Amino acid sequence: MKFASSPLLSQLLPAWRSRLVAVVLLGAFATLGGRSLYLQVVRNDFLQQKGESRYSRVIELSATRGRIADRQGDVLAVSTPVKSLWAIPEDARLTPTQARELAALLEMDVRELNRKLAAEHEFVFIKRQIPPDTAAKVAALNLPGIHQQNEYRRYYPAGEVAAHMLGFTGVDDNGQEGIELAFDGQLAGKPGSRRVIKDRLGRIVEDVESIKAPQEGRDIVLALDSKIQYLAYTHLRQAMAENKAKAGGVVVLDAKTGEVLALSNLPAYNPNNRVKLTGAQLRNRALTDVFEPGSTMKPFTIALALEKGRFRFDSTIQTAPGRLTIGNATIHDAHMHGLLTVAQVIQKSSNVGAAKIAATLAPEEMWQMFDALGFGHPLKLGFPGEAGGRLRPFKTWRPIEQATMSYGHGISVSLMQLARAYLAFARDGDLVPLSLAKVDTPPLAGKSVFSAQTAREVRAMLEMAVQPGGTAPKAQIPGYRVAGKTGTAHKLEGGGYTDRYVSSFVGFAPASDPRLIVAVMIDEPSGGKYYGGEVAAPVFAQVMSGSLRTLGVAPDAPLKPLQVAQDGTRPASIPVVRESM
Amino acid sequence: MLRLNLILIAIVLASALGAVASQHKARKLFTELEREQDRMRQLEVEWGQLQLEQSTWAAHARIEKVARDRLHMKAPAAGQVIAVERQAKS
């Protein structure tokens, strides 16, 4: 039987049944369509987000802080990853055994641990900066509510030797002192983040987007020479111990480039362990402390007088009877010298001579020179608390003040400023800016303060000061011609001068073509000696000779006479000259 | 008509499988890349630690001590040093 002839076909069903089916089916389709519209359009964002959260993760990308290296490339500061342990006290319900185990691993007191976990905060650090292997052991304990996070800890292999130069970082790896602060912008890295897709096993399978690219901290190459720094530190420490001094500082500059090759202060501290840190240890004296420099200022007064043509290097000045009264104050010399040439005023360090020379100069001229040399305003190296020193406006100077300033009293400077000012003599009268970072192309000429002729003449005078008959024969170095000036100043306290001293020496070598400037300052030597020529000059000689050898600077002096002097057979007829104060 | 359809279906299938395979391969390579980058970071850290160690061993205080005490070295006296001038390049 064919389908078309089936008798069932002739049997008509009620029309509503087919319509009902059609309506129900349409209804079902409409529901489906509506539902899909709802999911795809209305709730799309929410669902997309939910779905992504199942497999997509945002990863924090940490950035390492840059390394600090010295000019030879030896690292002076490195950050290495460590872990910090933190807890949500509410979740951290430890059994007594667990707490004991944890405390033992962390080498801390159980009571302290329990006290931290009992705190009513939502977040407590249990211990920061623990070594990665200890952290792994803690993680293996699988304690509830205890979490770890990555952090960096900075290590300073040079330790105390370069402490003040480098400074240190805080627990959050940001610079707090020294170079770490001065160059924080370059050293600090910026952490970034990115979105990735992870599979069931937690492996990253796809990079979706980089939300913020991490920026690694840049490495810094300092001008510092760690060998010279070590020499400066050890010899300063030795001198401090010998002279029972309260504090001291050494600065070594490269006269050709203005680079700071070494900076050492004592007392110092170990930057790797800063538990018991006192303010005295932290002080970066060479930059933040000012002192009255004393006779180390005399060469500037004399250079100005030569520059202005008031005197020639062989003009004579009567310093007898070793006293000079200006107004109601009297200036003294330690010894009576009589008739001195300008060169001898420096060699013998006569206060009266310097004051008489200064009397021919206008206050404005002197002020302009001091200002040009950088006294009275900070060097702006970027170190925290850099001192500018004190240089009063010339209009307020009284004649006696101008006289005392000529030999370094009534004016205060930092050791770094003093060292930099001597660049004018070590170079041909010009000053270049100082640099903490390594300088690749040395500046040709800086700001001129004196003429080349004046600088040469003062160099010759400063050379006389370290020869027999000068104030600092102990500053001599076998094989090299040295030039420099001693300073011994009474300390100013509460408006009056005390019987405590600041001994200093600033000099450069080789005198024929100066390469290095070394400035030494010893605060309150109390070992019986306090003259700059006896306390500071030997430190200068040791640091200078070691540094010149390290740098391979060719000797410029014949050896013979100096070797004789070294053997102690110096002719007895040459008296020991002490500078005036 | 039918044959063309079959061929097209085969091509579509092949390309679909290819897409899946290449995606899988890309992910595998990516995990490998990640692993290598991780290793790079670890080596970087290790390098830093080794530099630290080197600096500690090469500390000037230590070198001086070894040179003086163990090797009995001393700085040459001034008369024992001969300065050699560098010859000018012709």
Interface residues (C-beta under 8 A of the other chain):
Chain A: T64 R67 D74 V75 L76 V78 S79 T80 P81 Y155 P157 A158 G159 V161 D199 R203 I204 V205 E206 D207 S226 K227 Y230 T234 P478 G479 R549 A554 P555 L559 L562 Q563 Q566
Chain B: A26 R27 F30 T31 E34 E44 V45 G48 Q49 Q51 L52 Q54 S55 T56 A58 A59 H60 A61 A75 A77 A78 G79 V81 A83 E85
